[in-house]
Amino acid sequence: MRNNNNLFYVCSLIEYIARKTQNRRDDIVNCLGSDLQRIYDYADVFHCEPMEKVADDFIQRNYIANGNYDNLAECKYTIPDYWDIGEVFARLIEDCYEESNIISGTKEVYQSWLTDKILNFNSDLYYQSREYIALCYKEGEILLA
């Protein structure tokens, strides 16, 4: 199941909402709850709207308050956009979970130890190969190259 466009959209929306509200990604996943499945199922429809509008709708619908988590403030280098990071997470989920477990896999990945490592944009993890990131996730640690 490679190149799952709906999953890519879900992960990019999670990243966008998290940045906009300054919340941790796992908190956004928890707040979205059952809407994750809805977003996944109708990603092709939501994709027709501007990301800002879709994000605002889900922020209001799920009462997502502003937080104080800002992983971008400490960044010394160019910050990847929310589409780039959405792609990293979508690939990781694709590589580690079957289609039938995609939503539970999404929750597990965002609640895992690896999320903070990927979101440390002062490291090079987020632009490593998808195979390497998936292997680190499965092994439960950052592997030496």
CNS distance restraints for C-alpha pairs under 8 A (distance, minus, plus):
assign (resid   1 and name CA) (resid  94 and name CA) 6.22 0.50 0.50
assign (resid   1 and name CA) (resid  95 and name CA) 7.91 0.50 0.50
assign (resid   1 and name CA) (resid  98 and name CA) 7.60 0.50 0.50
assign (resid   1 and name CA) (resid  99 and name CA) 6.91 0.50 0.50
assign (resid   2 and name CA) (resid  91 and name CA) 7.47 0.50 0.50
assign (resid   2 and name CA) (resid  94 and name CA) 6.28 0.50 0.50
assign (resid   2 and name CA) (resid  95 and name CA) 7.76 0.50 0.50
assign (resid   3 and name CA) (resid   8 and name CA) 7.77 0.50 0.50
assign (resid   3 and name CA) (resid  91 and name CA) 7.55 0.50 0.50
assign (resid   3 and name CA) (resid  94 and name CA) 7.97 0.50 0.50
assign (resid   4 and name CA) (resid   8 and name CA) 6.30 0.50 0.50
assign (resid   4 and name CA) (resid  90 and name CA) 7.62 0.50 0.50
assign (resid   4 and name CA) (resid  94 and name CA) 7.46 0.50 0.50
assign (resid   5 and name CA) (resid   9 and name CA) 6.24 0.50 0.50
assign (resid   6 and name CA) (resid  10 and name CA) 6.30 0.50 0.50
assign (resid   6 and name CA) (resid  40 and name CA) 5.36 0.50 0.50
assign (resid   6 and name CA) (resid  41 and name CA) 7.24 0.50 0.50
assign (resid   6 and name CA) (resid  42 and name CA) 7.78 0.50 0.50
assign (resid   6 and name CA) (resid  43 and name CA) 5.21 0.50 0.50
assign (resid   6 and name CA) (resid  44 and name CA) 6.91 0.50 0.50
assign (resid   7 and name CA) (resid  11 and name CA) 6.17 0.50 0.50
assign (resid   7 and name CA) (resid  40 and name CA) 6.22 0.50 0.50
assign (resid   7 and name CA) (resid  90 and name CA) 5.74 0.50 0.50
assign (resid   8 and name CA) (resid  12 and name CA) 6.10 0.50 0.50
assign (resid   8 and name CA) (resid  86 and name CA) 5.83 0.50 0.50
assign (resid   8 and name CA) (resid  87 and name CA) 5.63 0.50 0.50
assign (resid   8 and name CA) (resid  89 and name CA) 7.82 0.50 0.50
assign (resid   8 and name CA) (resid  90 and name CA) 5.09 0.50 0.50
assign (resid   8 and name CA) (resid  91 and name CA) 7.96 0.50 0.50
assign (resid   9 and name CA) (resid  13 and name CA) 6.04 0.50 0.50
assign (resid   9 and name CA) (resid  40 and name CA) 7.63 0.50 0.50
assign (resid   9 and name CA) (resid  43 and name CA) 6.32 0.50 0.50
assign (resid   9 and name CA) (resid  47 and name CA) 7.47 0.50 0.50
assign (resid   9 and name CA) (resid  86 and name CA) 7.19 0.50 0.50
assign (resid  10 and name CA) (resid  14 and name CA) 6.21 0.50 0.50
assign (resid  10 and name CA) (resid  36 and name CA) 7.28 0.50 0.50
assign (resid  10 and name CA) (resid  39 and name CA) 6.35 0.50 0.50
assign (resid  10 and name CA) (resid  40 and name CA) 6.01 0.50 0.50
assign (resid  10 and name CA) (resid  43 and name CA) 7.23 0.50 0.50
assign (resid  10 and name CA) (resid  86 and name CA) 7.66 0.50 0.50
assign (resid  11 and name CA) (resid  15 and name CA) 6.26 0.50 0.50
assign (resid  11 and name CA) (resid  85 and name CA) 7.83 0.50 0.50
assign (resid  11 and name CA) (resid  86 and name CA) 4.46 0.50 0.50
assign (resid  11 and name CA) (resid  87 and name CA) 7.17 0.50 0.50
assign (resid  11 and name CA) (resid  89 and name CA) 6.32 0.50 0.50
assign (resid  11 and name CA) (resid  90 and name CA) 6.07 0.50 0.50
assign (resid  12 and name CA) (resid  16 and name CA) 6.10 0.50 0.50
assign (resid  12 and name CA) (resid  82 and name CA) 5.53 0.50 0.50
assign (resid  12 and name CA) (resid  83 and name CA) 5.18 0.50 0.50
assign (resid  12 and name CA) (resid  84 and name CA) 7.81 0.50 0.50
assign (resid  12 and name CA) (resid  85 and name CA) 6.81 0.50 0.50
assign (resid  12 and name CA) (resid  86 and name CA) 3.90 0.50 0.50
assign (resid  12 and name CA) (resid  87 and name CA) 7.09 0.50 0.50
assign (resid  13 and name CA) (resid  17 and name CA) 6.04 0.50 0.50
assign (resid  13 and name CA) (resid  51 and name CA) 7.25 0.50 0.50
assign (resid  13 and name CA) (resid  55 and name CA) 6.73 0.50 0.50
assign (resid  13 and name CA) (resid  82 and name CA) 7.74 0.50 0.50
assign (resid  13 and name CA) (resid  86 and name CA) 7.53 0.50 0.50
assign (resid  14 and name CA) (resid  18 and name CA) 6.04 0.50 0.50
assign (resid  14 and name CA) (resid  25 and name CA) 6.66 0.50 0.50
assign (resid  14 and name CA) (resid  28 and name CA) 6.48 0.50 0.50
assign (resid  14 and name CA) (resid  29 and name CA) 7.00 0.50 0.50
assign (resid  14 and name CA) (resid  86 and name CA) 7.74 0.50 0.50
assign (resid  15 and name CA) (resid  19 and name CA) 6.17 0.50 0.50
assign (resid  15 and name CA) (resid  25 and name CA) 6.78 0.50 0.50
assign (resid  15 and name CA) (resid  82 and name CA) 5.51 0.50 0.50
assign (resid  15 and name CA) (resid  85 and name CA) 7.11 0.50 0.50
assign (resid  15 and name CA) (resid  86 and name CA) 6.43 0.50 0.50
assign (resid  16 and name CA) (resid  20 and name CA) 6.10 0.50 0.50
assign (resid  16 and name CA) (resid  51 and name CA) 7.95 0.50 0.50
assign (resid  16 and name CA) (resid  55 and name CA) 7.24 0.50 0.50
assign (resid  16 and name CA) (resid  82 and name CA) 5.65 0.50 0.50
assign (resid  17 and name CA) (resid  21 and name CA) 5.99 0.50 0.50
assign (resid  17 and name CA) (resid  22 and name CA) 8.00 0.50 0.50
assign (resid  17 and name CA) (resid  28 and name CA) 7.28 0.50 0.50
assign (resid  17 and name CA) (resid  55 and name CA) 5.84 0.50 0.50
assign (resid  17 and name CA) (resid  59 and name CA) 7.36 0.50 0.50
assign (resid  18 and name CA) (resid  22 and name CA) 5.40 0.50 0.50
assign (resid  18 and name CA) (resid  23 and name CA) 4.88 0.50 0.50
assign (resid  18 and name CA) (resid  24 and name CA) 6.15 0.50 0.50
assign (resid  18 and name CA) (resid  25 and name CA) 5.75 0.50 0.50
assign (resid  18 and name CA) (resid  28 and name CA) 6.30 0.50 0.50
assign (resid  19 and name CA) (resid  23 and name CA) 6.82 0.50 0.50
assign (resid  19 and name CA) (resid  70 and name CA) 7.48 0.50 0.50
assign (resid  21 and name CA) (resid  64 and name CA) 7.62 0.50 0.50
assign (resid  21 and name CA) (resid  65 and name CA) 6.80 0.50 0.50
assign (resid  21 and name CA) (resid  66 and name CA) 4.50 0.50 0.50
assign (resid  21 and name CA) (resid  67 and name CA) 6.02 0.50 0.50
assign (resid  22 and name CA) (resid  66 and name CA) 6.01 0.50 0.50
assign (resid  22 and name CA) (resid  67 and name CA) 4.97 0.50 0.50
assign (resid  22 and name CA) (resid  68 and name CA) 5.45 0.50 0.50
assign (resid  22 and name CA) (resid  69 and name CA) 4.92 0.50 0.50
assign (resid  22 and name CA) (resid  70 and name CA) 5.59 0.50 0.50
assign (resid  23 and name CA) (resid  27 and name CA) 6.50 0.50 0.50
assign (resid  23 and name CA) (resid  28 and name CA) 6.80 0.50 0.50
assign (resid  23 and name CA) (resid  66 and name CA) 6.80 0.50 0.50
assign (resid  23 and name CA) (resid  67 and name CA) 4.97 0.50 0.50
assign (resid  23 and name CA) (resid  68 and name CA) 6.44 0.50 0.50
assign (resid  23 and name CA) (resid  69 and name CA) 5.10 0.50 0.50
assign (resid  23 and name CA) (resid  70 and name CA) 7.39 0.50 0.50
assign (resid  24 and name CA) (resid  28 and name CA) 6.57 0.50 0.50
assign (resid  24 and name CA) (resid  69 and name CA) 6.14 0.50 0.50
assign (resid  25 and name CA) (resid  29 and name CA) 6.32 0.50 0.50
assign (resid  25 and name CA) (resid 110 and name CA) 6.36 0.50 0.50
assign (resid  25 and name CA) (resid 115 and name CA) 7.99 0.50 0.50
assign (resid  26 and name CA) (resid  30 and name CA) 6.15 0.50 0.50
assign (resid  26 and name CA) (resid 107 and name CA) 7.45 0.50 0.50
assign (resid  26 and name CA) (resid 110 and name CA) 5.13 0.50 0.50
assign (resid  26 and name CA) (resid 111 and name CA) 5.23 0.50 0.50
assign (resid  27 and name CA) (resid  31 and name CA) 6.07 0.50 0.50
assign (resid  28 and name CA) (resid  32 and name CA) 6.06 0.50 0.50
assign (resid  28 and name CA) (resid  64 and name CA) 7.66 0.50 0.50
assign (resid  29 and name CA) (resid  33 and name CA) 6.31 0.50 0.50
assign (resid  29 and name CA) (resid  36 and name CA) 7.46 0.50 0.50
assign (resid  29 and name CA) (resid 107 and name CA) 6.51 0.50 0.50
assign (resid  29 and name CA) (resid 110 and name CA) 7.35 0.50 0.50
assign (resid  30 and name CA) (resid 107 and name CA) 7.90 0.50 0.50
assign (resid  31 and name CA) (resid  62 and name CA) 6.23 0.50 0.50
assign (resid  31 and name CA) (resid  63 and name CA) 7.89 0.50 0.50
assign (resid  31 and name CA) (resid  64 and name CA) 6.67 0.50 0.50
assign (resid  32 and name CA) (resid  36 and name CA) 5.91 0.50 0.50
assign (resid  32 and name CA) (resid  58 and name CA) 7.53 0.50 0.50
assign (resid  32 and name CA) (resid  62 and name CA) 6.26 0.50 0.50
assign (resid  34 and name CA) (resid  38 and name CA) 7.00 0.50 0.50
assign (resid  35 and name CA) (resid  39 and name CA) 5.99 0.50 0.50
assign (resid  36 and name CA) (resid  40 and name CA) 6.10 0.50 0.50
assign (resid  36 and name CA) (resid 103 and name CA) 7.00 0.50 0.50
assign (resid  37 and name CA) (resid  41 and name CA) 6.01 0.50 0.50
assign (resid  37 and name CA) (resid 103 and name CA) 6.53 0.50 0.50
assign (resid  38 and name CA) (resid  42 and name CA) 6.06 0.50 0.50
assign (resid  39 and name CA) (resid  43 and name CA) 5.39 0.50 0.50
assign (resid  39 and name CA) (resid  46 and name CA) 7.45 0.50 0.50
assign (resid  42 and name CA) (resid  46 and name CA) 6.28 0.50 0.50
assign (resid  43 and name CA) (resid  47 and name CA) 5.77 0.50 0.50
assign (resid  44 and name CA) (resid  48 and name CA) 6.97 0.50 0.50
assign (resid  45 and name CA) (resid  49 and name CA) 7.66 0.50 0.50
assign (resid  46 and name CA) (resid  54 and name CA) 6.72 0.50 0.50
assign (resid  47 and name CA) (resid  51 and name CA) 7.33 0.50 0.50
assign (resid  49 and name CA) (resid  53 and name CA) 6.72 0.50 0.50
assign (resid  49 and name CA) (resid  54 and name CA) 6.61 0.50 0.50
assign (resid  50 and name CA) (resid  54 and name CA) 6.53 0.50 0.50
assign (resid  51 and name CA) (resid  55 and name CA) 5.96 0.50 0.50
assign (resid  52 and name CA) (resid  56 and name CA) 6.10 0.50 0.50
assign (resid  53 and name CA) (resid  57 and name CA) 6.15 0.50 0.50
assign (resid  54 and name CA) (resid  58 and name CA) 6.35 0.50 0.50
assign (resid  55 and name CA) (resid  59 and name CA) 5.99 0.50 0.50
assign (resid  56 and name CA) (resid  60 and name CA) 6.12 0.50 0.50
assign (resid  57 and name CA) (resid  61 and name CA) 5.95 0.50 0.50
assign (resid  58 and name CA) (resid  62 and name CA) 5.85 0.50 0.50
assign (resid  59 and name CA) (resid  63 and name CA) 5.76 0.50 0.50
assign (resid  59 and name CA) (resid  64 and name CA) 4.94 0.50 0.50
assign (resid  59 and name CA) (resid  65 and name CA) 7.75 0.50 0.50
assign (resid  60 and name CA) (resid  64 and name CA) 6.57 0.50 0.50
assign (resid  70 and name CA) (resid  74 and name CA) 7.98 0.50 0.50
assign (resid  71 and name CA) (resid  75 and name CA) 7.30 0.50 0.50
assign (resid  71 and name CA) (resid 119 and name CA) 7.04 0.50 0.50
assign (resid  71 and name CA) (resid 120 and name CA) 7.01 0.50 0.50
assign (resid  72 and name CA) (resid  79 and name CA) 7.21 0.50 0.50
assign (resid  72 and name CA) (resid 121 and name CA) 7.68 0.50 0.50
assign (resid  75 and name CA) (resid  79 and name CA) 7.03 0.50 0.50
assign (resid  75 and name CA) (resid 120 and name CA) 7.88 0.50 0.50
assign (resid  75 and name CA) (resid 121 and name CA) 6.08 0.50 0.50
assign (resid  75 and name CA) (resid 122 and name CA) 5.82 0.50 0.50
assign (resid  76 and name CA) (resid 122 and name CA) 6.28 0.50 0.50
assign (resid  77 and name CA) (resid 121 and name CA) 7.39 0.50 0.50
assign (resid  77 and name CA) (resid 122 and name CA) 6.65 0.50 0.50
assign (resid  79 and name CA) (resid 121 and name CA) 6.70 0.50 0.50
assign (resid  80 and name CA) (resid  84 and name CA) 5.98 0.50 0.50
assign (resid  80 and name CA) (resid  85 and name CA) 6.74 0.50 0.50
assign (resid  80 and name CA) (resid 121 and name CA) 7.87 0.50 0.50
assign (resid  81 and name CA) (resid  85 and name CA) 6.58 0.50 0.50
assign (resid  82 and name CA) (resid  86 and name CA) 5.86 0.50 0.50
assign (resid  83 and name CA) (resid  87 and name CA) 6.16 0.50 0.50
assign (resid  84 and name CA) (resid  88 and name CA) 6.54 0.50 0.50
assign (resid  85 and name CA) (resid  89 and name CA) 6.37 0.50 0.50
assign (resid  85 and name CA) (resid 126 and name CA) 7.47 0.50 0.50
assign (resid  86 and name CA) (resid  90 and name CA) 6.01 0.50 0.50
assign (resid  87 and name CA) (resid  91 and name CA) 6.03 0.50 0.50
assign (resid  88 and name CA) (resid  92 and name CA) 6.29 0.50 0.50
assign (resid  88 and name CA) (resid 126 and name CA) 6.73 0.50 0.50
assign (resid  88 and name CA) (resid 127 and name CA) 7.83 0.50 0.50
assign (resid  88 and name CA) (resid 130 and name CA) 7.32 0.50 0.50
assign (resid  89 and name CA) (resid  93 and name CA) 6.20 0.50 0.50
assign (resid  89 and name CA) (resid 109 and name CA) 7.93 0.50 0.50
assign (resid  90 and name CA) (resid  94 and name CA) 6.03 0.50 0.50
assign (resid  91 and name CA) (resid  95 and name CA) 6.00 0.50 0.50
assign (resid  91 and name CA) (resid 130 and name CA) 6.41 0.50 0.50
assign (resid  92 and name CA) (resid  96 and name CA) 6.23 0.50 0.50
assign (resid  92 and name CA) (resid 109 and name CA) 7.96 0.50 0.50
assign (resid  92 and name CA) (resid 130 and name CA) 6.55 0.50 0.50
assign (resid  92 and name CA) (resid 133 and name CA) 6.83 0.50 0.50
assign (resid  92 and name CA) (resid 134 and name CA) 5.51 0.50 0.50
assign (resid  93 and name CA) (resid  97 and name CA) 5.75 0.50 0.50
assign (resid  93 and name CA) (resid 102 and name CA) 7.15 0.50 0.50
assign (resid  93 and name CA) (resid 105 and name CA) 6.24 0.50 0.50
assign (resid  93 and name CA) (resid 106 and name CA) 6.20 0.50 0.50
assign (resid  93 and name CA) (resid 109 and name CA) 6.86 0.50 0.50
assign (resid  94 and name CA) (resid  98 and name CA) 7.14 0.50 0.50
assign (resid  94 and name CA) (resid  99 and name CA) 7.74 0.50 0.50
assign (resid  94 and name CA) (resid 102 and name CA) 7.67 0.50 0.50
assign (resid  95 and name CA) (resid 130 and name CA) 7.95 0.50 0.50
assign (resid  95 and name CA) (resid 131 and name CA) 7.80 0.50 0.50
assign (resid  95 and name CA) (resid 134 and name CA) 6.36 0.50 0.50
assign (resid  96 and name CA) (resid 105 and name CA) 7.76 0.50 0.50
assign (resid  96 and name CA) (resid 134 and name CA) 6.63 0.50 0.50
assign (resid  96 and name CA) (resid 138 and name CA) 7.70 0.50 0.50
assign (resid  97 and name CA) (resid 101 and name CA) 6.08 0.50 0.50
assign (resid  97 and name CA) (resid 102 and name CA) 6.12 0.50 0.50
assign (resid  97 and name CA) (resid 105 and name CA) 5.88 0.50 0.50
assign (resid  98 and name CA) (resid 102 and name CA) 6.26 0.50 0.50
assign (resid 101 and name CA) (resid 105 and name CA) 5.76 0.50 0.50
assign (resid 102 and name CA) (resid 106 and name CA) 6.00 0.50 0.50
assign (resid 103 and name CA) (resid 107 and name CA) 6.38 0.50 0.50
assign (resid 104 and name CA) (resid 108 and name CA) 6.19 0.50 0.50
assign (resid 105 and name CA) (resid 109 and name CA) 6.04 0.50 0.50
assign (resid 106 and name CA) (resid 110 and name CA) 6.23 0.50 0.50
assign (resid 107 and name CA) (resid 111 and name CA) 6.12 0.50 0.50
assign (resid 108 and name CA) (resid 112 and name CA) 6.04 0.50 0.50
assign (resid 109 and name CA) (resid 114 and name CA) 7.52 0.50 0.50
assign (resid 109 and name CA) (resid 115 and name CA) 7.05 0.50 0.50
assign (resid 110 and name CA) (resid 114 and name CA) 7.99 0.50 0.50
assign (resid 110 and name CA) (resid 115 and name CA) 5.78 0.50 0.50
assign (resid 111 and name CA) (resid 115 and name CA) 7.13 0.50 0.50
assign (resid 113 and name CA) (resid 117 and name CA) 7.28 0.50 0.50
assign (resid 113 and name CA) (resid 140 and name CA) 7.95 0.50 0.50
assign (resid 114 and name CA) (resid 118 and name CA) 6.20 0.50 0.50
assign (resid 114 and name CA) (resid 137 and name CA) 6.53 0.50 0.50
assign (resid 115 and name CA) (resid 119 and name CA) 6.17 0.50 0.50
assign (resid 116 and name CA) (resid 120 and name CA) 6.22 0.50 0.50
assign (resid 117 and name CA) (resid 125 and name CA) 7.11 0.50 0.50
assign (resid 118 and name CA) (resid 125 and name CA) 5.71 0.50 0.50
assign (resid 118 and name CA) (resid 126 and name CA) 4.96 0.50 0.50
assign (resid 119 and name CA) (resid 126 and name CA) 7.15 0.50 0.50
assign (resid 120 and name CA) (resid 125 and name CA) 7.98 0.50 0.50
assign (resid 121 and name CA) (resid 126 and name CA) 7.26 0.50 0.50
assign (resid 124 and name CA) (resid 128 and name CA) 6.72 0.50 0.50
assign (resid 125 and name CA) (resid 133 and name CA) 7.52 0.50 0.50
assign (resid 128 and name CA) (resid 132 and name CA) 6.61 0.50 0.50
assign (resid 128 and name CA) (resid 133 and name CA) 6.71 0.50 0.50
assign (resid 129 and name CA) (resid 133 and name CA) 6.41 0.50 0.50
assign (resid 130 and name CA) (resid 134 and name CA) 6.09 0.50 0.50
assign (resid 131 and name CA) (resid 135 and name CA) 6.11 0.50 0.50
assign (resid 132 and name CA) (resid 136 and name CA) 6.20 0.50 0.50
assign (resid 133 and name CA) (resid 137 and name CA) 6.26 0.50 0.50
assign (resid 134 and name CA) (resid 138 and name CA) 6.19 0.50 0.50
assign (resid 135 and name CA) (resid 139 and name CA) 6.02 0.50 0.50
assign (resid 136 and name CA) (resid 140 and name CA) 5.87 0.50 0.50
assign (resid 136 and name CA) (resid 141 and name CA) 5.32 0.50 0.50
assign (resid 136 and name CA) (resid 142 and name CA) 5.19 0.50 0.50
assign (resid 136 and name CA) (resid 143 and name CA) 5.94 0.50 0.50
assign (resid 137 and name CA) (resid 141 and name CA) 6.67 0.50 0.50
assign (resid 137 and name CA) (resid 142 and name CA) 7.90 0.50 0.50
